[in-house]
Amino acid sequence: MPGKATSSFFSMTQPPLNQLVPAYIRGFEAYIPSKPDPELMKLYGCSRIFRLNNNENPLGPPPAARRIIKDFIPFKASIYPSGDAYYLRTRLAERFGFHPDQFIVGNGANEVIAFVIKAFCQEGDNIITADKTFAVYEWVAEFSGFEAQLVPLKGFGFDDAAMLERINERTKILFVCNPNNPTGSYWPEERLRNFLDRIDGRQIVVVDEAYFEFLDQPDYPDGMKLIADYPNLVVFRTFSKMYGLAGLRIGYLAGSMDVVDIIRRTCVVYSVNVVAQEAALAALDDPEHILKTRALIREEKAFVTRELDAMGIPYVSGEANFMMIKLPISDTLAYRKMMKKGVMIRSMTGFRYPNYIRLTLHTHEAMEAFVAALREVVT
Ligand SMILES: *Cc1c(COP(=O)(O)O)cnc(C)c1O
C-alpha cells in the first residue's frame, strides 16, 4: 500500500540529504518498470495482455525445468542456496570444457554486469559501448560514478573502428552486445577476433550473448570458444531468454581464471535462489526445446514481416527473438493505443530510437493480435 507521506525526515532535512548524494546520483533518473498486468488492464481497459516487450520465450521453460519448479520441496525455502551455484558451475564447466571457477552465476545477467564494472573501474575510469544497445551497461557505469562512452551504431551494428578510436588511458571495459538488442545485428567471428586482436589484452572486453541460443548462422561466434585465445574476454549468458526462466532471475559470466578471480571479489553470495539454480541446471540439456523455439520464431517472423510489407511499414529484421519496427507515428503514442488493445510492445524512444518499437516474436495468437492492433494504430 502506498502510504500517506508521513512528516518526512527527508523533507525536514532536505539540504543535508542532498549533501549526502553524489552528483552522479542526483542527476540520474530511476528506471520505472511496467506495472503488473491487473493494474495495466484497469488502466487501459483491456481484458488480457500480450507482453511483447521483454523478449521472453512464449514456450516457457523446458519440461525438465518445469518439473523441478513443480516438485520443489517447500521446506527447502528455509535453507540458504549454494552461495556460488556449485552444481550449476560444475555442469557448465563440463559443457564448455572449463574449470568451474571460470564461471560466476548471478541474479540475472544484469547482476554480473555490475560485478564486472565494480571489479575494474575506479574514479575517473570509463567504459565504452554503443549508443543504441542494451542500456544496463551504461546505467550501471553512470550510477556508479564512471563515464559511459557511447559510440554511435553504424548501419544498425556496433562500430568496431570507432570504438577502438575512443579508447583512452582510463578505459577499462568495452561492452559488445552480440547480437545487439534491439537491432539484432551481430559481429561475425572474424570481426570479433580482429577487434580482440586490436585490443591486445589492454582492456576487458565483455561480449553479451544473451540471445546466443537463437542464432544458427555458421559465422556467428561462440564467445566461449574464444576465451582460451583471449584471456581478457568475458562472456555473458542468461537463462531468461531461450531457457524461459526470466522470472527466476539467473544468468552468468565466463572468462579466464585470472579475470574471473578478480571479478569474484565483487560478488554478493547467495544472490541466486535455490529454485533458479536447480531449474537452470535442468534447463541446460534440452536441444529439442531450443529447436522448437527457433522454429516458432522463424515462422512468426515470416508472418509478421509479410504483414508489415503488405502495410508498407519498414522494419529492421536482424537475429534473435525480436524485431524493430519503424512507425509513421510517435512510438509512445502507439504504445498507449496498442495497450488499449491488450498488446504491449517496447517503445524505443528510451533507446534513442524515436518512432521505433521493438516487438518480441511470440505465439501466432499474439502476433495476430499485434498485427491487428498495429493496423488500427497506423491507419
Ligand atoms: C535480457 C538481456 C540481458 C539480461 O537478462 P537477465 O534477465 O538479467 O539475465 C542481458 N543482456 C541483454 C542484451 C538482454 O537482452
Ligand as a Chemical Component Dictionary entry (heavy atoms), coordinates in Angstrom:
data_LIG
# 
_chem_comp.id                   LIG 
_chem_comp.type                 NON-POLYMER 
_chem_comp.pdbx_formal_charge   0 
_chem_comp.three_letter_code    LIG 
# 
loop_
_chem_comp_atom.comp_id 
_chem_comp_atom.atom_id 
_chem_comp_atom.alt_atom_id 
_chem_comp_atom.type_symbol 
_chem_comp_atom.charge 
_chem_comp_atom.model_Cartn_x 
_chem_comp_atom.model_Cartn_y 
_chem_comp_atom.model_Cartn_z 
_chem_comp_atom.pdbx_ordinal 
LIG C1 C1 C 0 17.677 -9.672  -21.373 1  
LIG C2 C2 C 0 19.075 -9.260  -21.542 2  
LIG C3 C3 C 0 20.037 -9.396  -20.513 3  
LIG C4 C4 C 0 19.787 -9.715  -19.094 4  
LIG O1 O1 O 0 18.985 -10.639 -18.788 5  
LIG P1 P1 P 0 18.791 -11.157 -17.287 6  
LIG O2 O2 O 0 17.335 -11.412 -17.231 7  
LIG O3 O3 O 0 19.249 -10.121 -16.321 8  
LIG O4 O4 O 0 19.618 -12.396 -17.218 9  
LIG C5 C5 C 0 21.334 -9.041  -20.777 10 
LIG N1 N1 N 0 21.700 -8.569  -21.968 11 
LIG C6 C6 C 0 20.817 -8.414  -22.971 12 
LIG C7 C7 C 0 21.307 -7.897  -24.261 13 
LIG C8 C8 C 0 19.479 -8.739  -22.786 14 
LIG O5 O5 O 0 18.620 -8.533  -23.784 15 
# 
loop_
_chem_comp_bond.comp_id 
_chem_comp_bond.atom_id_1 
_chem_comp_bond.atom_id_2 
_chem_comp_bond.value_order 
_chem_comp_bond.pdbx_ordinal 
LIG C1 C2 SING 1  
LIG C2 C3 SING 2  
LIG C2 C8 DOUB 3  
LIG C3 C4 SING 4  
LIG C3 C5 DOUB 5  
LIG C4 O1 SING 6  
LIG O1 P1 SING 7  
LIG P1 O2 DOUB 8  
LIG P1 O3 SING 9  
LIG P1 O4 SING 10 
LIG C5 N1 SING 11 
LIG N1 C6 DOUB 12 
LIG C6 C7 SING 13 
LIG C6 C8 SING 14 
LIG C8 O5 SING 15 
# 
